[in-house]
């Protein structure tokens, strides 16, 4: 899916190395509603078409959970601890688009 969502792939540079998030790719319309049909349309695009679509309908990754942090498996942690760590990553790394909590 990387070639279709270049902005999300590029956004991984903002994350600590060896970090894994659980979440969902979304595209919002101008009114702030989810636009599933635009997300589906983006899946089929590659190359220049993907770059144009990213400008017109940027995708975001809405993070729900932190599965791995700097190579540490966090799945055994209680959810509250993982959520607090996820929020700390967002704060410490100053995560911005394409990332969202």
Order of alpha helices (4+ residues) and beta strands (2+ residues): alpha-beta-alpha-alpha-beta-beta-alpha-beta
